[in-house]
Amino acid sequence: MVKFLLWCILFVLCWPLALLALILYPLVWLILIPFRLLGIAVGGVLELVKAIITLPARVMKRI
């Protein structure tokens, strides 16, 4: 809702810039999708490494 209100204010102040932002926002979102997927993959790998490193400590804690 806040983004929409900010866009409406921008539309009133400078409508060409608001229309350009309206056109470019989906394109930028599409360009950033691979980086989001890469971030998810790297986060998963780091969690796996953390689980592997802490496994002996967790096993010893249960004994």
Rosetta silent file (secondary structure, phi, psi, omega in degrees, C-alpha in Angstrom):
SEQUENCE: MVKFLLWCILFVLCWPLALLALILYPLVWLILIPFRLLGIAVGGVLELVKAIITLPARVMKRI
SCORE:     score description
SCORE:     0.000 S_00000001
   1 L     0.000  -39.347 -179.816    0.000    0.000    0.000 S_00000001
   2 H   -64.792  -41.028  178.808    2.873    2.347    0.836 S_00000001
   3 H   -61.898  -40.043  179.449    4.504    1.683   -2.542 S_00000001
   4 H   -64.949  -42.447  179.046    1.252    2.520   -4.290 S_00000001
   5 H   -65.100  -40.241  176.698    0.867    5.775   -2.347 S_00000001
   6 H   -63.996  -38.636  178.042    4.452    6.742   -3.120 S_00000001
   7 H   -65.964  -39.157  177.907    3.833    5.991   -6.783 S_00000001
   8 H   -63.142  -41.512  176.673    0.677    8.145   -6.748 S_00000001
   9 H   -63.389  -43.325  177.502    2.646   11.043   -5.249 S_00000001
  10 H   -63.121  -37.407  179.494    5.332   10.574   -7.880 S_00000001
  11 H   -63.709  -38.788  179.266    2.642   10.466  -10.571 S_00000001
  12 H   -70.379  -41.052 -176.664    1.265   13.804   -9.415 S_00000001
  13 H   -75.890  -42.915 -175.988    4.703   15.425   -9.175 S_00000001
  14 L  -151.078   89.037 -173.505    6.301   13.988  -12.324 S_00000001
  15 H   -65.553  -32.668  177.490    4.097   11.718  -14.397 S_00000001
  16 H   -64.590  -38.414  178.013    6.727   10.710  -17.028 S_00000001
  17 H   -66.942  -38.159  178.126    9.024    9.421  -14.308 S_00000001
  18 H   -64.978  -41.042  178.452    6.142    7.557  -12.671 S_00000001
  19 H   -68.436  -37.005  176.055    5.219    5.870  -15.954 S_00000001
  20 H   -63.789  -41.612  177.423    8.863    4.954  -16.555 S_00000001
  21 H   -64.089  -37.448  179.609    9.032    3.423  -13.071 S_00000001
  22 H   -65.308  -34.057  179.582    5.815    1.517  -13.782 S_00000001
  23 H   -79.697  -39.944 -174.300    7.349    0.047  -16.948 S_00000001
  24 H   -79.108  -25.293 -176.698   10.811   -0.684  -15.541 S_00000001
  25 H   -57.014  -48.576  178.742    9.737   -2.292  -12.229 S_00000001
  26 H   -65.372  -33.805  178.982    8.664   -5.657  -13.764 S_00000001
  27 H   -66.416  -43.381  177.998   11.791   -5.753  -15.944 S_00000001
  28 H   -64.848  -39.186  178.502   14.091   -5.197  -12.977 S_00000001
  29 H   -61.185  -42.634  178.920   12.159   -7.829  -11.016 S_00000001
  30 H   -66.148  -38.191  179.678   12.695  -10.352  -13.827 S_00000001
  31 H   -66.630  -32.578 -176.453   16.410   -9.537  -14.047 S_00000001
  32 H   -83.259   -8.886 -179.023   16.842  -10.083  -10.281 S_00000001
  33 H   -57.290  -46.431  179.678   15.194  -13.555  -10.203 S_00000001
  34 H   -60.317  -35.114  178.935   18.460  -15.474  -10.876 S_00000001
  35 H   -68.390  -35.155  175.721   20.178  -13.635   -8.025 S_00000001
  36 H   -65.410  -43.414  178.148   17.352  -14.574   -5.652 S_00000001
  37 H   -63.350  -40.758  177.127   17.639  -18.221   -6.695 S_00000001
  38 H   -62.260  -40.824  177.729   21.399  -18.072   -6.223 S_00000001
  39 H   -63.118  -40.395  177.953   20.902  -16.614   -2.747 S_00000001
  40 H   -64.647  -42.743 -179.319   18.504  -19.429   -1.816 S_00000001
  41 H   -65.227  -44.603  179.899   20.975  -22.051   -3.094 S_00000001
  42 H   -64.514  -39.735  177.108   23.940  -20.521   -1.248 S_00000001
  43 H   -61.963  -40.485  178.021   21.884  -20.295    1.944 S_00000001
  44 H   -65.460  -41.594  178.870   20.963  -23.964    1.642 S_00000001
  45 H   -64.740  -41.752  178.991   24.571  -25.008    1.083 S_00000001
  46 H   -64.947  -38.160  176.269   25.732  -22.987    4.099 S_00000001
  47 H   -64.733  -38.405  177.823   23.037  -24.581    6.269 S_00000001
  48 H   -64.654  -44.211  178.312   24.171  -28.025    5.081 S_00000001
  49 H   -62.419  -41.916  178.313   27.810  -27.254    5.908 S_00000001
  50 H   -62.484  -42.036  179.607   26.771  -25.967    9.335 S_00000001
  51 H   -65.211  -39.202  179.244   24.764  -29.128    9.983 S_00000001
  52 H   -66.938  -41.581 -178.428   27.687  -31.340    8.947 S_00000001
  53 H   -68.788  -38.511 -177.058   30.171  -29.433   11.121 S_00000001
  54 H   -87.580   -2.123 -178.888   27.934  -29.421   14.202 S_00000001
  55 H   -59.276  -47.505  179.886   26.837  -33.063   13.811 S_00000001
  56 H   -60.585  -37.726  179.378   29.560  -34.552   16.086 S_00000001
  57 H   -66.301  -40.137  178.783   28.752  -32.070   18.840 S_00000001
  58 H   -67.385  -35.867  178.892   25.034  -32.857   18.615 S_00000001
  59 H   -67.755  -44.751 -179.542   25.735  -36.593   18.717 S_00000001
  60 H   -66.615  -29.889  179.791   28.007  -36.245   21.744 S_00000001
  61 H   -68.405  -31.954 -178.991   25.440  -34.064   23.490 S_00000001
  62 H   -77.872  -21.800 -177.252   22.831  -36.826   23.260 S_00000001
  63 L   -79.538    0.000    0.000   25.149  -39.452   24.742 S_00000001
